[in-house]
Amino acid sequence: MKDRLPLVADLLMEAAHADSRLDGEEKDAVKSLLCGILEVPTLPMDLAFHIDEFDAKRFDRGVATKAFAADPPALKKRLLELIAAVHAADGELDFAEDAHLRAVGEALGLPPESFKELVVDVIEEIDLGEDLDRLRYG
């Protein structure tokens, strides 16, 4: 059986680039999450090098997610949870990261309702102007 950890690393690094900028916190989160998976204090040199050399422009999400096609939904969702953890590492709520998570979920073949707690839904845009004035002034 082929080790898919480099593919997991790639998907996590794509997540780190989802908002079109790579913050140090996100890259550190990728390395920390992978250390957790491997149960090691530091990454093996080849995996650390793989992460450092990641090129978001050359990454093919379809190829990466195809390797997980036969996995059970719970394992695919766990992968999305790891991706969401990378998105959260920079402390910002970003709709590009949210769109990225949805796209990976779709590429994994998961129905949107199976990971709805990991994404943000804007229910309705409302104008609170008049209501806020009434709250303020009575």
Secondary structure as the mmCIF struct_conf table of DSSP 4:
data_model
#
loop_
_struct_conf.conf_type_id
_struct_conf.id
_struct_conf.beg_label_comp_id
_struct_conf.beg_label_asym_id
_struct_conf.beg_label_seq_id
_struct_conf.end_label_comp_id
_struct_conf.end_label_asym_id
_struct_conf.end_label_seq_id
HELX_RH_AL_P HELX_RH_AL_P1 LEU A 5 ALA A 16
TURN_TY1_P TURN_TY1_P1 HIS A 17 ASP A 19
BEND BEND1 SER A 20 ARG A 21
HELX_RH_AL_P HELX_RH_AL_P2 GLY A 24 LEU A 38
TURN_TY1_P TURN_TY1_P2 GLU A 39 GLU A 39
BEND BEND2 PRO A 41 THR A 42
HELX_RH_AL_P HELX_RH_AL_P3 MET A 45 ASP A 52
TURN_TY1_P TURN_TY1_P3 GLU A 53 GLU A 53
TURN_TY1_P TURN_TY1_P4 ALA A 56 ARG A 58
HELX_RH_AL_P HELX_RH_AL_P4 ARG A 61 LYS A 66
TURN_TY1_P TURN_TY1_P5 ALA A 67 ALA A 70
BEND BEND3 ASP A 71 ASP A 71
HELX_RH_AL_P HELX_RH_AL_P5 PRO A 73 ALA A 88
TURN_TY1_P TURN_TY1_P6 ALA A 89 ASP A 90
BEND BEND4 GLY A 91 GLY A 91
HELX_RH_AL_P HELX_RH_AL_P6 PHE A 95 ALA A 107
TURN_TY1_P TURN_TY1_P7 LEU A 108 GLY A 109
HELX_RH_3T_P HELX_RH_3T_P1 PRO A 112 LEU A 118
BEND BEND5 VAL A 119 VAL A 119
HELX_RH_AL_P HELX_RH_AL_P7 GLY A 129 TYR A 137
#
